[in-house]
Amino acid sequence: MGTLNGKVAIVTGAGSGMGREEAILLAKEGATVVLTDINEAAVQVVAQEITTNGGEAIAFAHNVASEEEWIKVVEDTIKKYSTIDVLVNNAGISLAVNLLDTTMDQWNKVMNINVASVFLGMKHVIPHMKSNNGGSIINISSIAGLTGGSGAGAYTASKGAVRMLSKAAAVDYGKDHIRVNSVHPGFIETPMTTDMVADDRMLAWFLSQTALPRVGQASEVAQAVLFLASDASSYITGIELPVDGGVTAK
């Protein structure tokens, strides 16, 4: 019996990488999963994979920085399934540009996709969770939201904002039995990091930063998301959970 049987979960950025693994694992554990991604073709493939393996999933094209599109995704989910029990704000982008070289357009793009999307997702999902007497929200941040990163000021600021926005929501909506936590991946092998992991010098630097001598896998982040989505974490809210191989322990 799955740990999420009967629950409905929205996962953003589910077309690849961590979002894909999170959606597949939640579905394997019994959740009905609503997958969204800016890349409609990619997210449809993941939804098809889930249904082929006996799960239930639907997919939507979704620009997470758009309030109108958030409203539509939430309305369509409620119309079809009547409830939303889990929200995984996974979608995001990176930007390895130092502070002085960052343009306003780059700053705004990172903030809109990494921070405004989390705000909008919670803003439009929480009212339904309140009506449902509870729910779990998992916001994907980064180790950059815990420590000062070099050469990525906008990205680091955005991930720090996700961390604190999660805490603020946890405090405000705990009385409604809504739990809000952030997950902070470290060096994870995904399509976005393939080139870096393949670079011997970059890989050596990654490994020098970790306590565990390897790069993490997207499936390991998904396991942390599953824990926070499930009743196994029923008394946990407002935390930041690093999945980083010990980077932040050093």
C-alpha positions as CSV (number, residue, x, y, z in Angstrom):
1,M,0.0,0.0,0.0
2,G,1.4,3.4,-1.0
3,T,2.1,6.1,1.6
4,L,0.3,8.6,-0.5
5,N,-2.8,6.6,-1.5
6,G,-5.8,8.9,-2.2
7,K,-3.8,12.1,-2.3
8,V,-3.5,14.6,-5.2
9,A,-0.1,16.2,-5.8
10,I,1.0,19.0,-8.1
11,V,4.7,18.9,-9.1
12,T,6.1,21.8,-11.1
13,G,9.1,21.5,-13.4
14,A,8.3,17.8,-13.8
15,G,9.5,17.3,-17.3
16,S,13.1,16.4,-16.4
17,G,15.6,16.1,-13.6
18,M,14.5,16.2,-10.0
19,G,10.9,17.1,-10.8
20,R,10.6,14.0,-13.0
21,E,11.9,11.8,-10.3
22,E,9.7,13.4,-7.7
23,A,6.6,13.0,-9.8
24,I,7.3,9.3,-10.6
25,L,8.0,8.5,-7.0
26,L,4.9,10.2,-5.6
27,A,2.8,8.3,-8.2
28,K,4.5,5.0,-7.3
29,E,3.5,5.7,-3.7
30,G,-0.2,6.1,-4.7
31,A,-0.6,9.8,-5.4
32,T,-2.5,11.1,-8.3
33,V,0.0,13.5,-9.8
34,V,-0.5,16.7,-11.8
35,L,2.7,17.4,-13.6
36,T,3.5,20.8,-15.0
37,D,6.4,22.2,-17.0
38,I,7.2,24.9,-19.5
39,N,8.2,22.1,-21.9
40,E,4.8,20.5,-22.6
41,A,6.2,17.7,-24.7
42,A,8.6,16.6,-22.0
43,V,6.1,16.6,-19.2
44,Q,3.6,14.7,-21.3
45,V,6.2,12.0,-21.8
46,V,6.6,11.7,-18.0
47,A,2.9,11.6,-17.4
48,Q,2.6,8.8,-20.0
49,E,5.4,6.9,-18.3
50,I,3.5,7.1,-15.0
51,T,0.2,5.9,-16.5
52,T,1.9,3.1,-18.4
53,N,3.2,1.8,-15.1
54,G,-0.2,1.9,-13.5
55,G,-0.2,5.3,-11.9
56,E,-2.5,8.2,-12.5
57,A,-1.2,11.5,-13.9
58,I,-2.1,14.4,-16.1
59,A,0.2,17.0,-17.5
60,F,-0.1,20.7,-18.3
61,A,2.1,23.2,-20.0
62,H,2.8,25.8,-17.3
63,N,4.9,29.0,-17.0
64,V,5.2,29.1,-13.3
65,A,6.0,32.8,-13.3
66,S,2.5,33.5,-14.6
67,E,-0.3,34.1,-12.1
68,E,-2.9,33.4,-14.8
69,E,-1.4,30.1,-15.6
70,W,-1.2,29.1,-11.9
71,I,-4.9,30.0,-11.6
72,K,-5.7,27.7,-14.5
73,V,-3.6,24.8,-13.3
74,V,-5.2,24.9,-9.9
75,E,-8.8,25.3,-11.2
76,D,-8.3,22.4,-13.7
77,T,-6.9,20.2,-10.9
78,I,-9.8,21.0,-8.6
79,K,-12.3,20.5,-11.4
80,K,-10.9,17.0,-12.1
81,Y,-9.9,15.8,-8.7
82,S,-11.7,18.1,-6.2
83,T,-8.7,18.4,-3.9
84,I,-5.0,19.3,-3.7
85,D,-3.1,17.6,-0.9
86,V,0.5,18.1,-1.9
87,L,2.3,20.9,-3.7
88,V,5.9,20.5,-4.8
89,N,7.3,23.8,-6.1
90,N,10.2,22.3,-7.9
91,A,10.6,24.5,-11.1
92,G,13.5,26.8,-11.2
93,I,16.5,28.0,-13.1
94,S,20.2,28.7,-12.3
95,L,22.3,31.6,-13.2
96,A,26.1,31.5,-12.7
97,V,26.8,35.2,-13.1
98,N,28.5,37.4,-10.5
99,L,26.7,40.2,-8.9
100,L,28.3,43.1,-10.8
101,D,27.7,41.5,-14.2
102,T,24.1,40.6,-13.5
103,T,21.6,42.7,-15.5
104,M,18.1,43.7,-14.3
105,D,16.6,41.4,-16.9
106,Q,18.6,38.4,-15.5
107,W,17.8,39.4,-11.9
108,N,14.0,39.7,-12.7
109,K,13.9,36.4,-14.6
110,V,15.6,34.5,-11.8
111,M,13.4,36.0,-9.2
112,N,10.2,35.5,-11.2
113,I,10.9,31.8,-11.9
114,N,12.5,30.8,-8.6
115,V,10.6,33.0,-6.1
116,A,7.4,34.4,-7.6
117,S,6.5,30.9,-8.7
118,V,6.7,29.6,-5.2
119,F,4.6,32.6,-3.9
120,L,2.0,32.1,-6.6
121,G,1.8,28.3,-6.1
122,M,1.2,28.7,-2.4
123,K,-1.2,31.7,-2.8
124,H,-3.5,29.7,-5.1
125,V,-3.2,26.3,-3.5
126,I,-3.4,27.1,0.2
127,P,-7.1,28.2,0.1
128,H,-8.0,24.7,-1.2
129,M,-5.8,23.0,1.4
130,K,-7.5,25.0,4.1
131,S,-10.9,23.8,2.8
132,N,-9.5,20.3,2.9
133,N,-8.3,20.7,6.5
134,G,-4.6,20.4,5.6
135,G,-1.9,19.6,3.2
136,S,1.9,19.5,2.6
137,I,3.9,22.0,0.6
138,I,7.5,21.2,-0.4
139,N,9.5,24.1,-1.9
140,I,12.8,23.1,-3.6
141,S,15.5,25.6,-2.7
142,S,19.3,24.8,-2.8
143,I,22.3,24.7,-0.6
144,A,22.8,28.2,-2.0
145,G,19.8,29.1,0.2
146,L,21.8,28.1,3.2
147,T,25.3,29.3,2.5
148,G,26.8,32.2,0.5
149,G,27.7,31.0,-3.0
150,S,30.4,32.4,-5.2
151,G,29.6,34.0,-8.5
152,A,25.8,33.5,-8.4
153,G,24.3,36.4,-6.5
154,A,20.9,36.4,-8.0
155,Y,20.5,32.7,-7.8
156,T,21.7,32.6,-4.2
157,A,19.3,35.4,-3.2
158,S,16.4,33.6,-4.9
159,K,17.1,30.3,-3.1
160,G,17.4,32.1,0.3
161,A,14.1,33.8,-0.4
162,V,12.5,30.4,-1.0
163,R,13.8,29.2,2.3
164,M,12.4,32.1,4.3
165,L,9.1,32.3,2.4
166,S,8.6,28.6,3.3
167,K,9.1,29.4,7.0
168,A,6.8,32.4,6.9
169,A,4.0,30.2,5.3
170,A,4.7,27.4,7.8
171,V,4.1,29.9,10.7
172,D,1.0,31.4,9.1
173,Y,-0.8,28.2,8.1
174,G,0.2,25.7,10.7
175,K,-3.1,26.4,12.4
176,D,-4.8,25.1,9.2
177,H,-2.9,21.9,9.4
178,I,-0.8,22.9,6.4
179,R,2.9,22.0,6.6
180,V,5.5,23.9,4.6
181,N,9.1,22.8,4.3
182,S,12.0,23.5,2.0
183,V,14.4,21.0,0.5
184,H,18.0,22.1,-0.3
185,P,19.8,19.9,-2.9
186,G,23.5,20.0,-3.2
187,F,25.5,18.8,-6.2
188,I,22.9,16.6,-8.0
189,E,23.3,14.9,-11.3
190,T,20.5,16.2,-13.6
191,P,20.3,17.3,-17.3
192,M,21.1,20.8,-16.1
193,T,24.4,19.7,-14.5
194,T,25.5,17.1,-17.0
195,D,28.3,19.2,-18.6
196,M,29.7,20.1,-15.2
197,V,29.7,16.6,-13.9
198,A,31.4,15.5,-17.1
199,D,34.2,18.0,-16.6
200,D,36.9,16.3,-14.5
201,R,38.1,19.5,-12.9
202,M,34.6,20.5,-12.0
203,L,33.8,17.1,-10.7
204,A,36.9,17.1,-8.5
205,W,35.8,20.4,-7.1
206,F,32.3,19.1,-6.4
207,L,33.7,16.1,-4.6
208,S,36.1,18.2,-2.5
209,Q,33.1,20.1,-1.1
210,T,31.1,17.0,0.0
211,A,31.5,14.7,3.0
212,L,30.1,11.8,1.0
213,P,32.6,11.4,-2.0
214,R,30.1,11.4,-4.8
215,V,27.5,13.5,-6.7
216,G,23.9,13.0,-5.6
217,Q,21.1,11.6,-7.7
218,A,17.7,13.2,-8.5
219,S,16.0,10.1,-7.0
220,E,17.6,10.9,-3.7
221,V,16.0,14.3,-3.6
222,A,12.7,12.7,-4.5
223,Q,13.0,10.5,-1.4
224,A,13.2,13.6,0.7
225,V,10.2,15.1,-1.0
226,L,8.2,11.9,-0.5
227,F,9.0,11.9,3.3
228,L,7.8,15.5,3.6
229,A,4.7,14.9,1.5
230,S,3.7,11.8,3.6
231,D,2.2,11.5,7.0
232,A,5.6,10.2,8.2
233,S,6.5,13.9,8.6
234,S,3.2,14.9,10.2
235,Y,4.9,16.9,13.0
236,I,7.5,18.6,10.8
237,T,7.0,22.1,9.4
238,G,9.1,25.1,8.7
239,I,12.4,23.2,8.3
240,E,15.1,23.2,5.7
241,L,16.2,19.7,4.7
242,P,19.6,19.6,2.9
243,V,20.1,16.7,0.5
244,D,23.7,17.6,-0.1
245,G,26.1,14.8,0.8
246,G,27.3,16.8,3.7
247,V,28.3,20.1,1.9
248,T,26.7,22.2,4.6
249,A,28.3,20.1,7.3
250,K,31.8,21.1,6.3
